[in-house]
Structure formats: C-alpha cells, structure tokens
Amino acid sequence: MPSLRELQRSFAGAMFASEDSEPAFAIAGSARAAERIAIYRNAVFANYRNALGATYPVVRRLVGAPFFNTAVDAFVRGHPSASGDLNVYGDVFADFLASYPYAADLPYLPDVARLEWAIDEAQRAADVPRNPEAVLVALSAVPSDQVAALRFRVDPSCRLVASSFPILRIWQVNQPDHEGDDRVDLDAGADAMLVRREANGVSLSQLAPGEHAFLAALVKGAPLSAAMDAAQAADAAQAAADAAFDLGASLRKHIASGTISELAVS
C-alpha cells in the first residue's frame, strides 16, 4: 500500500497532468476518477489564473483573458508554486513569456511583466524608517579618504527595471483610469525606471542610464567608487551629450526621496 506521502505526491501530479489523462492512483469506490480529479484541477488552475491576473493586470489586458489563461496554465504546469501563498507566486512569469512561442509577436510583453512584478514586490516589501536628514549628517561626517569605500543601503521597496521598449507608456495607457490618447510608439526608445513604494502607494519614475546603473550597483552592495564607474560606463555607452552623471546631484536626490536609506563605511 502506498504511503501518505506517495499518495499526496500522486495527487499533486494528477493536478498538473493533462486534462484527458487518467490519475496514477484509484479513488476508492469510484469508476470516474478522472472526472473527480478534474473538479480539483479546475479549482486549482482558477486560483492560479486569479492570482497571476491580480499581479499582471496589464499583461492580461494586452493579450486578452483567453490568451492569458492559456499562458498561465502552461506556466503553472512547468512552474508550480512551492509556497502555499499565491500572493508571492509568479516571479519567473516574465522569463516564461520570453520563451512562450505564442507571445513571440509581442517582444515587449516580458518586460511589461517584469515591470508589473517589480510593482508587486514594491507593494509587499518590508517597511524601514526613512530619515534623509540623518543620512546626510552621517555622510557629511565621513572623512574624505573614506568616501570612495562608502556602501549605501537602498530602501527595500526599490526595484530597478530596464527595457529597450517604452514599457512605462505601455503600462500607463493600460491603467483603468487612463484617459486620452492611448497610442504607443514602440520605437520611442528605451526605458530605465525606479519602482518604489511611497506614502501614497507605488511610484514609477524614469531614470537616465547612468543614474539607473548607479543605483543598480548600490543595490548589489558595490562601494561608491564602483557605482560611480558603472554610472559613467552607462553614460559613455549611451553617447549622449546630456547624459553626464552627476554624483552629487544623484546622491542628494535619492537620499532626500528615501531611495537611499542608510550608509556605512566599508
């Protein structure tokens, strides 16, 4: 006789098997095991669709409910949740869309999904005290020979997203309260964005390439000197006359906003 663990694993396998497959185990007293399993399967997949629909409403709107649900079903079969909390499920959905053959004609779709996942993570991130004045005071007290080794901590809600498509515009025109022109020029240029939670909700702001690279380096724990190098390299790659990264202005801006929440001398 199979153990309880074996039965549970078989039942879970039946949930994610194709709809016309027979379960690998029998249900006592039932000659209609597949039909009964289908009842559970439909409920499970409906929960997945609802959960991902709440996380990725713009993706769902862009492709329509039937397409979205079919994509979610395929995603779930390949990437079932390892947690009982579906509110934190779907982190690799964008990667799945990038390889999903039926979305090949929508090359911007994975990046829109990455933006929506960043928004979702920002909403769920831990709260930490924000005291820009204290950060500025601490920064002013750092000896000049130690400034290059400074490591800044970025607010836990901050996420950085970059795309070769105008995904912010795509996201904006697909909001429920959007009014006016909803046209999107896919050749309008790349977007580099900071997503963060503020007192009134999640905010999305565009960044210059150097500024985006600077913050990305800080998020990874790089010292100030390395973050500065990353910013200058990004600006050089952009080859724009107005792209010069200003360290002082960037520090003041992101400390004042709370994006940079703390610093420590390495």
N, C-alpha and C positions, 0 to 999 in steps of 0.2 A: 504494500500500500504506500502511495507517495506521502511524503511528509507535508506538513502545513506549508512550509517554505516553498516546496516544489509546486504545490497546488497554487499558491499565490503567484509564483513566477509564471506558471502556465496561464493563469487567468489574465495577468498583465500582458503576456504575449498575445493572447486572444484579442485583447482590446485594440492592439495596434496592427493586427493582421488584416489582410484584405477582407472586404465585406462579404465575399462569397466563400470564404474559407471555413472549414469545419474546425471547431476548437480541438486542441490536442488532448482534451480530457472530457469525460462524460459528466453530465449533470444528473444527479440521482433522480430516477423516475421520469426522465424526460427524453422524448424522441425528437425534440425540436431545440436541441442545444444551441445551434447557430442562431436561431431566431431570438432566443433569450439573451444570448451574448450580444446580439445586435442592439438590444434595448440599452444595455450598459454602454456599448460603444458609442451610440448616438449621443448619449448624455455627456460622455467624456469629451467627445470632439466638439460638442456645442459649447462646453465650458472653455475649451482651448480657443475656439473662434471668438467667443465673447471677450476673453482676457486679452488676446492679441489685438482684437478690434479696438479695445479701450486704449491700448498702448500705441497703436499705429493707425489712428483715425484718418490721417491724410493719405497714407498708403492705401487704405481701404477705399477712400473716396476716389483716388486716382484710377484704380483698376476696377472698381465696382465690387459689390458683395459676392457674386458668384465666383469671380476670379480669385478674390481674396480668400474665400473659404476653401477653395480647392488648393490654393497655395499653402494655407495654414495646415490643412490635412496632410499634405505631403511633407511639410516641415516637421510636424509633430511625429509622424512615423519615423523620421530619421533622427529627430532630436527630442525625445520625450522628456518631460520635466523630471528633474532629480529632486525637486522640492515639492512639498505639499502646498506651497503658497504660489499660486499662479500670478500674483502681482509682481513677482520678480522673475518671471519667465519670458524668454524671447530675446536674450542678449545677442544671439548669433543669427537672428532672422534676416538681418541685412546681408550677411555673408551668404546665407541660403539664397536670397533673391538674386545675388550677383551671379550665381551659377544655375539659377532656375531657367530652363530653356524657354519657357513661355513668357518670361519677362525680358527676353533679350532685346526686344524693340524699345524698351524703356530703360536706357542706360543710367538715367538719373535716379531711378527708383531705390536702389540700395542706399544711396547717400541720403535720400529723404528719410528712409528707415533709420539710418544712423543718427540723424538729427532728432527724430522722434524718440529714439531710445535714450539719447542724451537728455532730452527734456524729462523723460520719465525718471531717469536716475537722479537728476537735479531735484525733482519733487520729493524723492524718497531719502535724500542724503541727510546725514546727521546735522543737527544744529550745533554751531560753535559760537562762542562770544565774538563779536566784532568790535574792535576798538582801534580804529585807524590812528587816533592820536597817540596811543601807546606804542604802536608800531613805528610811527615817525620819530617819537622820542628815542626809542631804542636804536633806531637806525642812525640818528644824529650822534649817538654816543659811541659808535663803533670806530675804533682807530682806523686811520686811512690805510694802513698797511694790511688790514684785515678785511677790507670791503670786498675784495675780489673773491674771498672764500665764503662770503655770506650765502646761506641757503634759506630760501623763503618757503614758508608753507602756504599753500593755496587753499582757499575755502573748500570744504568737502563737497559742496554742491556744484562746483565749477566743472564744466566739461568743454572740451575743445573739439570742434568739428570743422573739417575742410572738405571741399568738393570742387571739381572742375566745372560744375553746373551751378546755376543760380538757385540753390535749394531754399534759401530764405524766402525769395519771391514765390517759389512754388508753395512753400508752407503757408505763407501769408494769404495768398489768394484762395487757399482751400480751408480757411477758417470759417466757422459758422456765421460769424458776424461781419465777414468781409463784404464791402460794398464797392461798387465802381468797377473799373477796368480789371478784368481777371486774366488778361493776356500775359504769357510768359515767353520771353525770348531766350531760348536755350543757348544761344550764342552770346548772351550778355556778359559772360565772364565768370570767373571762379568766385567762390565764397569761402571765407575763413571766419569762423564765428566762435564767440564765447557764449556758452549757455550757463546761467547761474540762477539760483533762487534768491529773490529779494523779499522784502516785507510783503509786497503785494502779489507775489507769485513769481513764476519763472520768467526771466528776461532773456532775449536773444539780441546780441549786438555783433556787428561786423567789425573785424579787425584787419589791420594792414598785415601783410605777410610776415614782416619782421616781428611785429607785436605778437602774432599768433605763435611763431617759433619760439619767442622768448618765454611766453607763458607755458608752452608745451615742455620746454626744458626744465622750468621750475617745478612743474608737476612731477617730472621724473626724478626730482631731487638733485638736479645739477646745481653747482655753485654759480654765483652771479657771473663770473668771468665766462664760464662755458655757455650760459644762457645768452649773454651778450654776443658771443661768437655765433651762436645759432641764429640770432636775430639778424646780424649783419650778413650772414651767408644767405639767408632767405631773401633779404633785400637785394643782394647782388644778383641772385638768380632771377628776381623779378625785373631787374634792369630798368627801373623807373626812376625818373629824376626826383619825384616827390616821395620816394619810398624810404628815405633815410631814417633809420631807427633812432629815436631819442630816448636814451636810457632814463634820464631824469624825469622827463615828462611821463614816460610809461610807468615808472615806479610811483610817482605822485598820483596818477590816475587810478591805478589798481590798488594802491593802499587806501586811498580815500573811499573807493567804492566797496572795499571789503574783500575784493578778489584775493589780494594778498593779505592773509590774516595774521601772520606771525613770522618772525625771523630768528635765526640762531647763527652764531659764528661757528664755522666748521673747525 
